[in-house]
Amino acid sequence: MSEPGNLESQDSSAESGSTELSPTQLSPRSGRWASIAVSLGALGILWLAFAQLFLSFPVLYDTDSYFHLSVGRLYAEQGLVDELPWARFSALHEGFGDKEVLFHLFLAPFAAVDAPEVGGRWALAFWNALVFVVLAAVGHRLAGSWGLLAPLLVYAGSFDFLGRLIRLRPETPALLLFIAAALCVGHGRYRWLGFVAFLFTLSYTAFHALLGLCGLWFLQAAWVRGRIRPAIVLYPLLGSILALWIHPHFPHNLVIWKIQSLDFFQNKAVLDVGEEIASQPTDVVLGYNLPWLVAMLGILLAAGRGGRLFSHDNPGAHGNPGAHSNPGIDSEPGPEPESSEATRDALVLAAGVFGVLYLLMLRFSTHFLPFATLAIFACTGKPSTWMPLPGRGRLPLVLVLVLALGAGGWRAGNLLSALAAEPADGSREEDWKRFGQSVPPGAKVAAWWGHTQTYTFFAPQAVYLNVLDPVFMAVPYPEIYEAQRQVFEGLEPDIPRVLVERLDSEFLAASRGHQHPSLFERLRHDPRIVTRYQGHALLFQVLPNRNERFVLDWRRVPGGFELPVSADVPTSDWPSYPLATNPSIRSLEAYVDARRFGEQPCVALVHDLQIDPAQTGVRTWELAPHGPTTLWLDGEPLVSTQAGLQAFLGRGLRVTADLEPGHHRLTALTCRGEVIGEGTSPYSGFYLLDLAS
């Protein structure tokens, strides 16, 4: 039966001929479709806006962005390949086991265009627009108009979050799926939660992270509400198992998951990993997120002043009027009316988990900041318009938010302006394109994993060592991983030989900004190395048969002989310095590696010269020893050094001698150098380069 007042209202409307509908007469379905239309419109506008921003960037931020585009292009051209051609010494090579197959399939049409780097910017813009719309929509549902500020708060308020979201990475869709999972739990949509887990497992490596959250949500429901809901865990578990099983690279995808999720954390302390998996100092965390922290504090204080914080009377704590609670075990509950309290609890728990992870690893800022923002809105609902100050003062909340967002927006604008500025040394992408044109088809290129992501995009015709993370090389190929690390950290004295013999590579690629410039010092004066391309990217090639000026004909002095060895002592029975038997490696020999005689602290060697009358005169050598070394000629000292010179050609000791016709003998005593890198063994040996020949 209607209330009299309602009848009067209806009669009044009828008499006036008005067609206006009261809220109770609006169809929920029509309201839902209107919201969807508004959201889609906002998505389109934001997509265009973000695209204009990212198209102004001279490069895609982060080298991983180019790798993901490379895989998308590979799928567009060849379908779902089961081998990653660029990673010869990686667990990703045979079987691939693509960790983010759904993400790469999404990128395929963007990467299939004539200018895939432009398509990548449009893909990046789409994900940012979608994050913006989702955060605004969920925030509005939790806290009304105030909640529409949620995306602005995280984008402008957090330097860390903005720095992560401008990368074309699968962690962005993973964030959206995490939010979808929290909403499914809050609304009791457990079958949908299983579907979200299915998509998540095919889109992101750490599918166990979502399953772990579901386990915590299950415990939360049992502890807080006394409701035991196995479906919170069972449906996601089934969804993940199904996704793992139908993965096009099954079962190798499980091998990749194990390496990425277990072996990585067991070995990260000894791997050359990026900074994103490390923690930041407290002052840096606070500084990067200060505008966001101020805004959140203002909202919390305003909500507390209005008595709304964690209140059952605020919109963030209201459930559907028809919501009900059934204590006991619900093995298969049907769709429940929306429960804002359950949504709030799910968001708060997820924010807490990601907050702890963020303190341990920078990369989790992507998940913590949005979840913490939504959780605060869920707890406060619509905050008061005033924020209390100590004493009886107060400030308008809108003023606090404007100041916080203004400061954060100014800082974000500076970052984006810097990223949009053309580098002083010219366009990086044009440079990478020229680099790619200089790489021969099928070239075997050694490159540091952090830069290889870019090379796979601009020079896909070559093959490399490893991509994405050092653990994929370190676990299946530990010795090869250590060899390439010694090379790219500039520790290996004989780079050309190691490139060919250990890394099966004839080229070496590196960025001019490589973090170990000693690598270039080793390559610059080595006659076996030529530069094929020189820009921001650098390409070097190893050439054989350019070692004729290096002195390699040595014999080891047996123990008990006094040094230096006299020229009249016969040495034909003494062991010769063991050169490589493989002709291709023999053509690169130059460094005298004393460790080939065993791991003795010091090794003494002799080299005999026969000088013809036509060869008389001053002879000059460069001695580039690794550790303490002394060189004698015919019993007389030529040079001695107790310093560890690390065998850099071009920075060695110049030695001259006036040689008469006849027989002469060089005696060398070389000792181990110091340990100059974590996990390395001391090198022992030297280069002796004849400069007069």
C-alpha positions as CSV (number, residue, x, y, z in Angstrom):
1,M,0.0,0.0,0.0
2,S,1.3,3.4,-0.9
3,E,1.8,6.2,1.6
4,P,-0.7,9.1,1.3
5,G,2.1,11.5,0.6
6,N,3.2,9.4,-2.3
7,L,-0.3,9.3,-3.7
8,E,-0.5,13.1,-3.5
9,S,2.8,13.4,-5.3
10,Q,1.7,11.1,-8.0
11,D,-1.6,12.9,-8.4
12,S,0.2,16.2,-8.6
13,S,2.5,14.9,-11.3
14,A,-0.4,13.5,-13.3
15,E,-2.3,16.8,-13.1
16,S,0.8,18.8,-14.3
17,G,1.3,16.3,-17.2
18,S,5.0,16.0,-16.1
19,T,6.8,13.0,-17.5
20,E,9.7,13.2,-14.9
21,L,10.4,9.9,-13.2
22,S,11.1,9.7,-9.5
23,P,14.1,7.7,-8.4
24,T,11.9,4.8,-7.3
25,Q,10.5,4.6,-10.9
26,L,13.9,4.5,-12.6
27,S,14.8,1.1,-13.9
28,P,18.0,-0.3,-12.3
29,R,18.9,-1.8,-15.6
30,S,18.5,1.5,-17.4
31,G,20.7,3.2,-14.8
32,R,23.3,0.5,-15.2
33,W,23.4,1.0,-19.0
34,A,23.7,4.7,-18.6
35,S,26.7,4.2,-16.3
36,I,28.3,1.9,-18.8
37,A,27.7,4.4,-21.6
38,V,29.3,7.2,-19.5
39,S,32.2,4.9,-18.6
40,L,32.8,4.0,-22.3
41,G,32.7,7.6,-23.3
42,A,35.2,8.5,-20.7
43,L,37.4,5.6,-21.7
44,G,37.4,6.8,-25.3
45,I,38.3,10.4,-24.4
46,L,41.0,9.3,-21.9
47,W,42.4,6.9,-24.5
48,L,42.9,9.7,-26.9
49,A,44.3,12.0,-24.3
50,F,46.8,9.4,-23.0
51,A,47.7,8.6,-26.6
52,Q,48.6,12.2,-27.3
53,L,50.8,12.2,-24.2
54,F,52.6,9.0,-25.0
55,L,53.0,9.8,-28.7
56,S,55.0,12.8,-27.6
57,F,57.5,10.6,-25.9
58,P,60.6,10.0,-28.1
59,V,60.9,6.5,-26.6
60,L,58.7,4.0,-24.8
61,Y,59.7,4.2,-21.1
62,D,61.5,1.0,-20.0
63,T,63.2,-1.5,-22.2
64,D,60.7,-4.2,-21.3
65,S,58.0,-2.3,-23.2
66,Y,59.9,-3.0,-26.4
67,F,60.3,-6.7,-25.6
68,H,56.6,-7.1,-25.0
69,L,55.9,-5.4,-28.3
70,S,58.4,-7.7,-29.9
71,V,56.6,-10.8,-28.7
72,G,53.3,-9.3,-29.8
73,R,54.7,-8.7,-33.3
74,L,56.2,-12.3,-33.3
75,Y,52.7,-13.7,-32.5
76,A,51.1,-11.5,-35.2
77,E,53.6,-12.8,-37.8
78,Q,54.0,-16.4,-36.9
79,G,51.2,-17.3,-34.5
80,L,51.8,-18.9,-31.1
81,V,55.4,-20.0,-31.5
82,D,56.8,-22.4,-28.9
83,E,60.4,-21.1,-29.1
84,L,61.7,-17.7,-28.3
85,P,64.5,-17.2,-30.9
86,W,66.3,-14.3,-29.2
87,A,67.1,-16.1,-26.0
88,R,69.6,-18.8,-26.9
89,F,70.9,-19.4,-23.4
90,S,67.6,-19.0,-21.5
91,A,64.9,-21.3,-20.1
92,L,62.6,-19.2,-22.4
93,H,64.3,-20.6,-25.6
94,E,62.9,-24.1,-26.1
95,G,59.3,-24.3,-25.2
96,F,59.1,-20.6,-24.4
97,G,56.5,-20.9,-21.6
98,D,55.3,-17.4,-22.2
99,K,54.6,-15.9,-18.8
100,E,52.1,-13.3,-20.1
101,V,50.6,-15.0,-23.2
102,L,47.3,-13.2,-23.0
103,F,49.0,-9.8,-22.7
104,H,51.1,-10.5,-25.7
105,L,48.1,-11.6,-27.7
106,F,46.4,-8.3,-26.8
107,L,49.5,-6.5,-28.1
108,A,49.6,-8.5,-31.4
109,P,47.3,-6.2,-33.4
110,F,49.1,-3.1,-32.1
111,A,52.4,-4.5,-33.0
112,A,51.3,-5.7,-36.5
113,V,51.0,-2.2,-37.9
114,D,53.7,-0.6,-40.1
115,A,55.0,1.4,-37.1
116,P,54.7,-1.0,-34.2
117,E,56.4,1.5,-31.9
118,V,53.5,3.8,-32.5
119,G,51.0,1.0,-31.9
120,G,52.8,0.3,-28.6
121,R,52.0,3.8,-27.5
122,W,48.3,3.4,-28.3
123,A,48.3,0.1,-26.3
124,L,49.9,1.9,-23.4
125,A,47.4,4.7,-23.6
126,F,44.5,2.2,-23.6
127,W,45.7,0.5,-20.3
128,N,46.2,3.8,-18.6
129,A,42.8,5.0,-19.7
130,L,41.2,1.8,-18.4
131,V,42.9,2.1,-15.1
132,F,41.8,5.7,-14.8
133,V,38.1,4.8,-15.6
134,V,38.1,1.8,-13.3
135,L,39.5,3.7,-10.3
136,A,37.1,6.5,-10.8
137,A,34.1,4.2,-11.2
138,V,35.0,2.1,-8.1
139,G,35.8,5.2,-6.1
140,H,32.5,6.8,-7.1
141,R,30.6,3.7,-6.0
142,L,32.5,3.7,-2.6
143,A,32.4,7.4,-1.8
144,G,30.2,9.2,-4.2
145,S,31.6,12.3,-6.0
146,W,34.7,12.3,-3.8
147,G,35.6,8.9,-5.1
148,L,36.0,10.2,-8.6
149,L,39.3,11.7,-7.4
150,A,40.8,8.2,-6.9
151,P,42.7,8.1,-10.2
152,L,44.0,11.7,-9.8
153,L,45.2,10.9,-6.3
154,V,47.3,8.0,-7.4
155,Y,48.6,9.4,-10.7
156,A,49.4,12.9,-9.4
157,G,50.0,12.0,-5.8
158,S,52.5,9.2,-6.2
159,F,55.7,9.5,-8.2
160,D,56.3,5.7,-7.8
161,F,52.9,4.8,-9.2
162,L,53.2,7.2,-12.2
163,G,56.6,5.9,-12.9
164,R,55.3,2.3,-13.1
165,L,52.1,3.0,-15.1
166,I,53.9,4.7,-18.0
167,R,55.6,1.4,-18.9
168,L,54.0,-1.1,-21.2
169,R,54.0,-4.0,-18.8
170,P,51.6,-6.8,-17.9
171,E,51.5,-5.6,-14.3
172,T,49.0,-2.9,-15.4
173,P,46.3,-5.4,-16.5
174,A,47.2,-7.5,-13.5
175,L,46.3,-4.5,-11.3
176,L,42.9,-4.3,-12.9
177,L,42.3,-8.0,-12.4
178,F,43.3,-7.7,-8.7
179,I,40.7,-5.0,-8.3
180,A,38.1,-7.1,-10.2
181,A,38.9,-10.0,-7.8
182,A,38.4,-7.8,-4.7
183,L,35.0,-6.7,-6.1
184,C,34.0,-10.2,-6.8
185,V,34.7,-11.2,-3.3
186,G,32.9,-8.2,-1.9
187,H,29.8,-8.9,-4.0
188,G,29.9,-12.7,-3.5
189,R,30.5,-13.4,-7.2
190,Y,32.7,-16.4,-6.7
191,R,32.2,-18.0,-10.1
192,W,33.3,-14.7,-11.6
193,L,36.2,-14.7,-9.2
194,G,37.3,-18.0,-10.8
195,F,37.1,-16.4,-14.3
196,V,39.2,-13.5,-13.1
197,A,41.8,-16.0,-11.8
198,F,41.7,-17.8,-15.2
199,L,42.5,-14.5,-17.0
200,F,45.1,-13.5,-14.4
201,T,47.0,-16.8,-14.8
202,L,47.2,-16.3,-18.5
203,S,48.2,-12.7,-18.2
204,Y,50.7,-12.5,-15.4
205,T,53.5,-14.7,-14.0
206,A,52.6,-14.6,-10.3
207,F,49.2,-16.4,-10.5
208,H,50.0,-17.6,-7.0
209,A,49.7,-14.0,-5.7
210,L,46.0,-13.9,-6.5
211,L,45.4,-17.4,-5.1
212,G,47.2,-16.3,-1.9
213,L,45.0,-13.2,-1.7
214,C,41.9,-15.5,-2.1
215,G,43.2,-17.6,0.7
216,L,43.5,-14.5,2.9
217,W,40.0,-13.4,1.9
218,F,38.7,-16.8,2.8
219,L,40.2,-16.5,6.3
220,Q,39.0,-13.0,6.7
221,A,35.4,-14.0,5.9
222,A,35.6,-16.8,8.5
223,W,37.3,-14.7,11.1
224,V,35.4,-11.4,10.7
225,R,31.9,-12.7,9.8
226,G,32.0,-16.3,10.8
227,R,31.2,-17.3,7.3
228,I,33.1,-20.2,5.9
229,R,33.1,-19.9,2.1
230,P,35.3,-22.5,0.3
231,A,34.2,-21.0,-3.0
232,I,36.5,-18.0,-2.4
233,V,39.4,-20.4,-2.8
234,L,38.0,-23.3,-4.9
235,Y,36.8,-21.3,-7.9
236,P,40.0,-19.3,-8.3
237,L,42.0,-22.5,-7.9
238,L,40.0,-24.2,-10.6
239,G,40.4,-21.2,-12.8
240,S,44.1,-21.1,-12.4
241,I,44.5,-24.9,-13.0
242,L,42.5,-24.7,-16.1
243,A,44.5,-21.7,-17.4
244,L,47.8,-23.5,-16.7
245,W,46.6,-26.6,-18.5
246,I,45.2,-24.9,-21.6
247,H,48.3,-22.6,-21.9
248,P,49.7,-23.1,-25.4
249,H,53.2,-23.9,-23.9
250,F,52.1,-26.4,-21.3
251,P,53.9,-27.9,-19.4
252,H,56.9,-25.6,-20.0
253,N,54.9,-22.7,-18.6
254,L,55.2,-24.4,-15.2
255,V,59.0,-24.6,-15.5
256,I,59.1,-20.9,-16.2
257,W,56.8,-20.2,-13.2
258,K,59.1,-22.2,-11.0
259,I,62.2,-20.3,-12.1
260,Q,60.5,-16.9,-11.9
261,S,58.7,-17.4,-8.6
262,L,60.9,-19.7,-6.6
263,D,64.4,-19.8,-8.0
264,F,64.5,-16.0,-8.5
265,F,64.0,-15.3,-4.8
266,Q,66.5,-18.0,-3.8
267,N,69.1,-16.4,-6.0
268,K,68.3,-12.7,-6.4
269,A,71.1,-11.7,-3.9
270,V,73.7,-13.0,-6.3
271,L,72.1,-12.0,-9.6
272,D,72.5,-8.7,-11.5
273,V,68.8,-7.9,-11.0
274,G,67.1,-4.5,-11.4
275,E,66.3,-2.0,-8.7
276,E,62.6,-2.6,-8.9
277,I,62.8,-5.7,-6.7
278,A,64.7,-3.9,-4.0
279,S,63.4,-1.8,-1.2
280,Q,63.7,2.0,-1.0
281,P,64.9,4.1,1.9
282,T,62.1,5.4,4.0
283,D,62.7,9.0,3.2
284,V,62.5,8.2,-0.5
285,V,59.2,6.4,-0.1
286,L,57.8,9.3,1.9
287,G,59.1,11.9,-0.6
288,Y,57.8,10.1,-3.7
289,N,54.4,9.7,-2.2
290,L,54.0,12.8,-0.1
291,P,51.2,14.5,-2.0
292,W,49.2,11.2,-1.9
293,L,49.9,10.9,1.8
294,V,48.7,14.4,2.6
295,A,45.5,13.9,0.5
296,M,44.7,10.6,2.2
297,L,45.4,12.1,5.7
298,G,43.0,14.9,4.9
299,I,40.3,12.5,3.8
300,L,40.7,10.4,6.9
301,L,40.6,13.3,9.2
302,A,37.6,14.8,7.5
303,A,35.8,11.4,7.7
304,G,36.8,11.1,11.4
305,R,35.4,14.5,12.2
306,G,32.1,13.6,10.6
307,G,31.9,10.3,12.5
308,R,32.0,8.4,9.3
309,L,35.2,6.5,9.5
310,F,34.5,2.8,9.6
311,S,30.9,3.7,10.4
312,H,28.0,1.5,9.3
313,D,26.2,4.7,8.5
314,N,28.5,5.8,5.7
315,P,28.0,4.8,2.1
316,G,31.1,2.7,2.1
317,A,29.6,0.5,4.8
318,H,26.1,0.1,3.5
319,G,25.0,-3.1,1.9
320,N,21.9,-3.6,-0.2
321,P,18.8,-3.3,1.9
322,G,18.1,-6.8,1.1
323,A,21.5,-8.1,2.1
324,H,21.5,-10.9,4.6
325,S,24.0,-13.1,6.4
326,N,23.7,-16.8,6.6
327,P,26.1,-18.2,9.3
328,G,27.6,-21.6,8.7
329,I,29.2,-23.3,5.7
330,D,28.1,-22.2,2.2
331,S,29.8,-24.6,-0.2
332,E,28.0,-23.0,-3.2
333,P,26.3,-19.8,-2.3
334,G,24.4,-18.1,-5.0
335,P,24.9,-14.5,-6.1
336,E,24.5,-12.4,-3.0
337,P,23.2,-8.8,-2.8
338,E,26.1,-6.4,-2.8
339,S,27.9,-6.1,0.5
340,S,29.9,-2.9,0.9
341,E,31.3,-4.1,4.2
342,A,32.7,-7.2,2.5
343,T,34.1,-5.0,-0.3
344,R,35.7,-2.7,2.2
345,D,37.3,-5.6,4.1
346,A,38.6,-7.1,0.8
347,L,40.1,-3.8,-0.3
348,V,41.7,-3.2,3.1
349,L,43.2,-6.6,3.3
350,A,44.7,-6.4,-0.2
351,A,46.0,-2.9,0.5
352,G,47.7,-4.2,3.7
353,V,49.3,-7.1,1.8
354,F,50.5,-4.9,-1.1
355,G,51.7,-2.3,1.4
356,V,54.1,-4.8,3.1
357,L,55.3,-6.0,-0.3
358,Y,55.8,-2.4,-1.4
359,L,58.1,-1.8,1.5
360,L,60.1,-4.8,0.4
361,M,60.1,-4.2,-3.3
362,L,59.5,-1.0,-5.3
363,R,57.5,-2.7,-8.1
364,F,54.5,-3.3,-5.8
365,S,53.8,0.5,-5.8
366,T,51.7,-0.4,-8.8
367,H,49.3,-2.3,-6.6
368,F,49.5,-0.7,-3.2
369,L,48.7,2.9,-4.1
370,P,45.4,2.1,-5.9
371,F,44.2,-0.4,-3.3
372,A,45.1,1.8,-0.4
373,T,43.2,4.7,-2.0
374,L,40.1,2.6,-2.7
375,A,40.3,1.0,0.8
376,I,40.4,4.5,2.4
377,F,37.3,5.6,0.4
378,A,35.6,2.3,1.3
379,C,36.3,3.0,5.0
380,T,35.3,6.7,4.9
381,G,32.4,6.8,2.5
382,K,31.6,10.5,1.8
383,P,33.9,12.5,4.0
384,S,33.0,15.7,5.7
385,T,33.7,18.9,3.7
386,W,35.9,20.1,6.5
387,M,39.2,18.8,7.9
388,P,39.9,19.5,11.5
389,L,43.1,21.2,12.7
390,P,44.7,21.1,16.2
391,G,42.6,23.1,18.6
392,R,39.2,24.1,17.1
393,G,40.5,25.1,13.7
394,R,39.4,23.5,10.4
395,L,40.2,23.6,6.7
396,P,38.0,22.9,3.7
397,L,38.9,19.4,2.5
398,V,38.7,20.5,-1.1
399,L,41.5,23.0,-0.3
400,V,43.7,20.3,1.1
401,L,43.1,18.1,-1.9
402,V,43.7,20.9,-4.4
403,L,47.1,21.8,-2.7
404,A,48.1,18.1,-2.6
405,L,47.1,17.4,-6.1
406,G,48.6,20.7,-7.3
407,A,52.0,19.8,-5.8
408,G,51.9,16.3,-7.1
409,G,50.6,17.4,-10.5
410,W,53.5,19.9,-10.8
411,R,56.0,17.2,-10.0
412,A,54.3,14.7,-12.4
413,G,54.2,17.3,-15.1
414,N,57.9,17.8,-14.8
415,L,58.5,14.1,-15.1
416,L,56.3,13.8,-18.2
417,S,57.9,16.9,-19.7
418,A,61.3,15.5,-19.2
419,L,60.2,12.2,-20.8
420,A,58.7,14.0,-23.8
421,A,61.8,16.1,-24.4
422,E,64.0,15.0,-27.3
423,P,67.5,13.8,-26.0
424,A,70.3,16.2,-26.8
425,D,72.1,13.4,-28.8
426,G,69.2,12.9,-31.1
427,S,66.3,10.5,-31.4
428,R,66.9,7.2,-29.6
429,E,64.4,5.2,-31.7
430,E,66.0,6.5,-34.9
431,D,69.4,5.5,-33.5
432,W,68.1,2.0,-32.6
433,K,66.7,1.6,-36.1
434,R,70.1,2.4,-37.6
435,F,71.6,0.0,-35.1
436,G,69.2,-2.7,-36.3
437,Q,70.1,-2.1,-39.9
438,S,73.8,-2.6,-39.1
439,V,73.1,-6.1,-37.5
440,P,73.5,-8.9,-40.1
441,P,70.7,-11.4,-40.4
442,G,71.2,-14.4,-38.2
443,A,74.0,-12.6,-36.2
444,K,74.9,-14.1,-32.9
445,V,75.0,-11.2,-30.6
446,A,76.1,-11.1,-26.9
447,A,74.2,-8.4,-25.0
448,W,73.3,-7.7,-21.4
449,W,69.8,-8.9,-20.6
450,G,68.7,-5.4,-19.6
451,H,69.4,-4.0,-23.1
452,T,68.4,-7.0,-25.1
453,Q,64.7,-6.2,-24.8
454,T,65.3,-3.2,-27.0
455,Y,67.4,-5.1,-29.5
456,T,64.8,-7.7,-30.0
457,F,62.5,-5.0,-31.2
458,F,64.8,-3.1,-33.5
459,A,67.0,-6.0,-34.6
460,P,64.8,-9.0,-34.5
461,Q,66.8,-10.7,-37.2
462,A,69.6,-11.5,-34.7
463,V,69.8,-13.9,-31.8
464,Y,70.9,-13.0,-28.3
465,L,71.7,-14.6,-25.0
466,N,68.8,-13.9,-22.6
467,V,65.9,-11.6,-22.0
468,L,63.7,-10.2,-19.2
469,D,65.6,-11.5,-16.1
470,P,69.0,-13.0,-15.4
471,V,67.5,-15.9,-13.5
472,F,66.3,-17.4,-16.8
473,M,69.9,-17.8,-17.8
474,A,71.5,-18.4,-14.4
475,V,69.4,-21.4,-13.5
476,P,69.7,-23.6,-16.7
477,Y,73.2,-22.3,-17.8
478,P,75.0,-21.2,-14.6
479,E,78.5,-21.3,-16.1
480,I,77.5,-19.4,-19.2
481,Y,75.7,-16.9,-17.1
482,E,78.8,-16.3,-15.0
483,A,80.9,-15.9,-18.2
484,Q,78.6,-13.3,-19.7
485,R,78.4,-11.4,-16.4
486,Q,82.2,-11.3,-16.2
487,V,82.2,-9.9,-19.8
488,F,79.6,-7.2,-19.3
489,E,80.9,-6.1,-15.9
490,G,84.3,-5.5,-17.5
491,L,86.0,-8.1,-15.4
492,E,86.9,-10.7,-18.0
493,P,90.4,-9.8,-19.5
494,D,90.0,-11.9,-22.7
495,I,86.6,-10.8,-24.0
496,P,87.0,-11.8,-27.7
497,R,87.9,-15.4,-26.9
498,V,85.1,-15.7,-24.2
499,L,82.6,-14.3,-26.6
500,V,83.3,-16.9,-29.2
501,E,84.2,-19.9,-27.1
502,R,81.8,-19.6,-24.1
503,L,79.0,-17.4,-25.4
504,D,78.9,-18.6,-29.0
505,S,78.8,-15.0,-30.2
506,E,80.6,-13.1,-32.9
507,F,79.1,-9.7,-32.0
508,L,78.7,-7.7,-28.8
509,A,76.0,-5.0,-28.4
510,A,75.8,-2.5,-25.6
511,S,74.3,0.9,-24.7
512,R,76.6,3.9,-24.5
513,G,75.2,4.4,-21.0
514,H,76.2,0.8,-19.9
515,Q,76.7,0.8,-16.2
516,H,80.2,-0.8,-16.4
517,P,82.3,1.5,-18.7
518,S,85.3,-0.7,-18.1
519,L,83.8,-3.0,-20.7
520,F,84.5,-0.3,-23.4
521,E,87.9,0.2,-22.0
522,R,88.7,-3.4,-22.7
523,L,87.3,-3.3,-26.2
524,R,88.8,0.0,-27.3
525,H,92.4,-1.1,-27.8
526,D,91.9,-4.8,-28.6
527,P,93.0,-5.4,-32.2
528,R,90.6,-8.4,-32.4
529,I,87.6,-6.1,-32.0
530,V,86.2,-3.7,-34.6
531,T,83.3,-1.3,-34.1
532,R,80.4,-1.9,-36.6
533,Y,78.0,0.8,-35.3
534,Q,78.5,3.7,-33.0
535,G,75.6,5.7,-31.7
536,H,73.7,5.5,-28.4
537,A,73.7,1.8,-29.2
538,L,77.1,0.3,-29.9
539,L,77.8,-2.8,-32.0
540,F,81.2,-4.6,-31.9
541,Q,82.4,-7.5,-33.9
542,V,85.1,-10.1,-33.2
543,L,87.5,-10.7,-36.1
544,P,89.8,-13.8,-36.2
545,N,93.5,-13.9,-37.2
546,R,94.4,-10.6,-35.8
547,N,96.5,-11.9,-33.0
548,E,99.8,-12.4,-34.7
549,R,101.5,-9.6,-32.7
550,F,100.7,-11.2,-29.4
551,V,103.5,-13.3,-27.8
552,L,102.0,-16.7,-27.1
553,D,104.9,-19.2,-27.5
554,W,105.7,-19.7,-23.8
555,R,107.0,-22.7,-21.7
556,R,106.3,-23.1,-18.1
557,V,109.4,-23.1,-15.7
558,P,109.4,-26.2,-13.5
559,G,109.6,-25.7,-9.8
560,G,113.0,-25.3,-8.3
561,F,114.6,-23.1,-11.0
562,E,116.0,-19.8,-10.0
563,L,114.5,-16.8,-11.8
564,P,115.2,-15.4,-14.2
565,V,116.1,-18.4,-16.3
566,S,119.5,-18.1,-18.1
567,A,119.4,-18.1,-21.9
568,D,121.7,-21.2,-22.1
569,V,119.3,-23.4,-20.0
570,P,117.5,-25.9,-22.4
571,T,113.7,-25.7,-22.2
572,S,112.6,-28.1,-24.9
573,D,111.3,-30.6,-22.3
574,W,109.3,-28.0,-20.4
575,P,105.5,-27.9,-20.8
576,S,104.3,-25.5,-23.5
577,Y,101.6,-23.0,-22.9
578,P,98.4,-24.9,-23.9
579,L,96.7,-23.1,-26.8
580,A,93.2,-23.9,-28.0
581,T,93.0,-26.9,-30.3
582,N,89.9,-25.5,-32.1
583,P,91.2,-23.5,-35.1
584,S,88.5,-20.8,-34.7
585,I,89.4,-20.2,-31.1
586,R,93.1,-20.6,-31.8
587,S,92.8,-17.6,-34.2
588,L,91.7,-15.5,-31.3
589,E,94.3,-16.4,-28.7
590,A,96.0,-13.4,-27.2
591,Y,95.9,-13.4,-23.4
592,V,98.3,-15.7,-21.6
593,D,96.1,-17.3,-19.0
594,A,98.4,-18.7,-16.3
595,R,95.4,-20.6,-14.8
596,R,95.7,-23.1,-17.6
597,F,98.6,-24.6,-15.7
598,G,96.5,-24.9,-12.6
599,E,95.5,-22.7,-9.7
600,Q,98.9,-21.8,-8.4
601,P,99.5,-18.4,-6.8
602,C,102.3,-17.6,-9.3
603,V,103.5,-19.1,-12.5
604,A,106.9,-18.6,-14.2
605,L,107.2,-18.7,-18.0
606,V,109.9,-18.3,-20.6
607,H,109.8,-17.3,-24.3
608,D,112.8,-17.7,-26.6
609,L,113.5,-15.2,-29.5
610,Q,115.9,-15.7,-32.4
611,I,116.9,-12.4,-33.8
612,D,118.3,-12.3,-37.4
613,P,120.7,-9.5,-38.4
614,A,117.8,-7.9,-40.3
615,Q,115.7,-7.7,-37.1
616,T,118.2,-6.0,-34.9
617,G,117.3,-2.8,-33.2
618,V,114.9,-1.5,-30.6
619,R,111.9,-3.7,-29.9
620,T,108.9,-2.4,-28.0
621,W,106.2,-4.4,-26.2
622,E,103.1,-3.6,-24.2
623,L,102.9,-5.7,-21.1
624,A,99.3,-5.6,-19.7
625,P,99.3,-8.0,-16.7
626,H,96.3,-8.8,-14.5
627,G,98.2,-9.2,-11.2
628,P,101.7,-8.6,-10.0
629,T,104.1,-9.4,-12.8
630,T,107.9,-9.2,-13.5
631,L,109.5,-9.4,-16.9
632,W,113.2,-10.1,-17.5
633,L,115.2,-10.2,-20.8
634,D,118.4,-12.3,-20.8
635,G,118.5,-12.2,-17.0
636,E,118.1,-8.4,-16.7
637,P,114.8,-7.0,-15.4
638,L,112.7,-5.1,-17.9
639,V,109.7,-4.1,-15.9
640,S,108.0,-5.1,-12.6
641,T,104.7,-4.2,-11.1
642,Q,103.1,-5.1,-7.8
643,A,99.9,-3.4,-8.7
644,G,96.9,-5.2,-10.1
645,L,96.5,-3.7,-13.6
646,Q,93.6,-6.0,-14.6
647,A,95.1,-6.7,-18.1
648,F,93.7,-3.7,-19.9
649,L,95.2,-3.3,-23.4
650,G,96.1,0.2,-24.0
651,R,96.8,0.9,-20.3
652,G,99.7,-1.6,-20.0
653,L,103.4,-0.9,-19.4
654,R,105.5,-0.1,-22.4
655,V,108.8,-2.1,-22.5
656,T,111.7,-1.4,-24.9
657,A,114.9,-3.4,-25.5
658,D,117.8,-3.1,-28.0
659,L,118.2,-6.6,-29.4
660,E,121.4,-7.8,-30.9
661,P,121.4,-10.7,-33.4
662,G,121.2,-14.2,-31.8
663,H,119.3,-16.0,-29.1
664,H,117.4,-14.1,-26.4
665,R,115.1,-15.2,-23.6
666,L,112.1,-13.5,-21.9
667,T,111.2,-14.7,-18.4
668,A,107.9,-13.7,-16.9
669,L,106.6,-14.3,-13.4
670,T,102.9,-13.6,-13.1
671,C,100.8,-13.9,-9.9
672,R,97.1,-13.9,-9.2
673,G,95.3,-10.6,-9.3
674,E,92.9,-9.4,-6.6
675,V,89.3,-10.5,-6.5
676,I,87.5,-7.5,-8.2
677,G,84.0,-8.8,-8.4
678,E,81.6,-10.8,-6.2
679,G,81.7,-14.5,-6.9
680,T,84.8,-14.2,-9.2
681,S,88.0,-16.1,-8.9
682,P,91.2,-14.1,-9.2
683,Y,92.6,-13.9,-12.7
684,S,96.3,-14.7,-13.4
685,G,98.0,-13.8,-16.7
686,F,99.0,-11.1,-19.0
687,Y,99.1,-9.7,-22.5
688,L,102.4,-9.2,-24.2
689,L,101.8,-7.3,-27.4
690,D,104.7,-6.6,-29.8
691,L,104.3,-3.0,-30.9
692,A,107.3,-2.9,-33.2
693,S,106.3,-5.7,-35.6
